[in-house]
Amino acid sequence: MEDLWNYCKAKDWNEKRKVRSFLTMNTLIFAVMGLLAWTAVRLFAFNSIEWMLCFIGYPAVILGIFGGSIYLLMNC
């Protein structure tokens, strides 16, 4: 997360856009990681769209949005 925040901080954007961009990119990164995990797991179990949404949604919301917000609160 630190590298992503440093990338956003280096841009010539206002503070609101930096925060929004960081949270959006952080959420997308964790959603893609959940999708990759589901792709590996679905070969053995959980082979439905509902499980895919769970594997994508929970990491995106918990780690992406909430974790990114906590990171920003502690480091800004």
N, C-alpha and C positions, 0 to 999 in steps of 0.2 A: 504494500500500500504506500510505503514511503516513496518509492520510485514514481508511482503514478501521481502522487501529490506533488512531488518536485517537478514533474513534467507539466502539470497544470499551473503550478506557481510560476514557472518560467515563461508562460505565455503572457502576452500583453492584453489580458482580459481584466474586466472589473472583478471584484471579489465575489459577487453573487454568481457570475458565470463560471468562475473557477470552481466554486463549491458544487454547483450543479453538474458541471462536466465531470468532476472527480467522482461524484456519487453515481452518475449514469454509467461511466466506464467501469467503475468498481462493481456495480450490479451486473453489468453484462459479462464481465470476466468470470464472476462466480456462477452465473447462469450457464455459461459455456462449460465450465468445469463440471457442473452438475449433469449437463447433457452428456459429456464424455464419460462420466462415471456410470450413467444409466446405459449408455451404449455398451460398456463392458459388462455390466451386470445382467442386461436383458438376454444375453446368450444363455444364461443359466436359470434366471427367474425374473419375475416382475416385467413381463413382456407386454404391457398394455400402455395405452396413452395416458391413463390416469397416473400410473407410476412415473412416467416420463415427466409429467407436470409437477409431481411431488419432488422428483430429483432435481428439477430445474428451479422450481419456485422457492423451496425452503432455503437452499444456499443463497439464492439471489436476495431474498428478503432479509434473512437473519445475518448472513455474513456481508452481503453487499451493501444494503441500505443501513441497517442498524450498526454493523461493525464499522462501516465507513463513517457514519455520523459520530460514533464514539471516538474513532481515530481523529477526526477533525476537532472534536471538543477537547481532546487531550493534547493536541499538537499545534493548535492555532491560537 
